[in-house]
Amino acid sequence: LPFVVAPLIDALVERGELEEAGRWPALTGLESGWPEEFGFTFLLDSLARLRLAQGRAHDALLLARECARRQRAWGIRNPGFVAYASTLAAALAATGRTSEALDACDEQIDLARRFGVAREEGMALTALGRITDDPEPLRVAATVLEHAPLERAHALVELGGRDALREALELAE
């Protein structure tokens, strides 16, 4: 069930349908008490992003930290499994822990490059650009994310400017 609910939550958050996204964990009994099982790591990451979108940064941070703890406990270093560090970075930044947020970005960038997972590298670069308000990581992210249209659109929106926003709109459409 978490393998079905997590991408549904993600899709609804992307569409801005936060109320609907927030209903699914309750409807499926997945609001809390997540067992230490593989599939629940995806759900924790999705729930953390939902909580961020809802403006519940503290709850997002708790979920992102639990996701990180589980992935590390299982010895999974490849961010291609769950790119939890970019979610964790966003939650840390939203709660005023900027230094820790930058460390999380750096960790994901480094691991993504070592494992050759461009999407996850770009996600961390986008998070880094958001946190630092520096356009350079966003430019690099847009290049790295050439084959990940949704994530590329996020980087382009953050980058701003008429051309970047036009391309992001085309990707969204």
Secondary structure as the mmCIF struct_conf table of DSSP 4:
data_model
#
loop_
_struct_conf.conf_type_id
_struct_conf.id
_struct_conf.beg_label_comp_id
_struct_conf.beg_label_asym_id
_struct_conf.beg_label_seq_id
_struct_conf.end_label_comp_id
_struct_conf.end_label_asym_id
_struct_conf.end_label_seq_id
HELX_RH_AL_P HELX_RH_AL_P1 PRO A 2 GLU A 14
TURN_TY1_P TURN_TY1_P1 ARG A 15 GLY A 16
HELX_RH_AL_P HELX_RH_AL_P2 LEU A 18 LEU A 27
TURN_TY1_P TURN_TY1_P2 THR A 28 GLY A 29
BEND BEND1 GLU A 31 SER A 32
BEND BEND2 GLU A 36 GLU A 36
TURN_TY1_P TURN_TY1_P3 PHE A 38 GLY A 39
HELX_RH_AL_P HELX_RH_AL_P3 PHE A 40 ALA A 53
TURN_TY1_P TURN_TY1_P4 GLN A 54 GLY A 55
HELX_RH_AL_P HELX_RH_AL_P4 ALA A 57 ALA A 73
TURN_TY1_P TURN_TY1_P5 TRP A 74 GLY A 75
TURN_TY1_P TURN_TY1_P6 PRO A 79 PHE A 81
HELX_RH_AL_P HELX_RH_AL_P5 TYR A 84 ALA A 94
TURN_TY1_P TURN_TY1_P7 THR A 95 GLY A 96
HELX_RH_AL_P HELX_RH_AL_P6 THR A 98 PHE A 115
TURN_TY1_P TURN_TY1_P8 GLY A 116 GLY A 116
HELX_RH_AL_P HELX_RH_AL_P7 ALA A 118 THR A 132
TURN_TY1_P TURN_TY1_P9 ASP A 133 ASP A 133
HELX_RH_AL_P HELX_RH_AL_P8 PRO A 135 VAL A 144
TURN_TY1_P TURN_TY1_P10 LEU A 145 HIS A 147
HELX_RH_AL_P HELX_RH_AL_P9 PRO A 149 LEU A 159
BEND BEND3 GLY A 161 GLY A 161
HELX_RH_AL_P HELX_RH_AL_P10 ARG A 162 ALA A 172
#
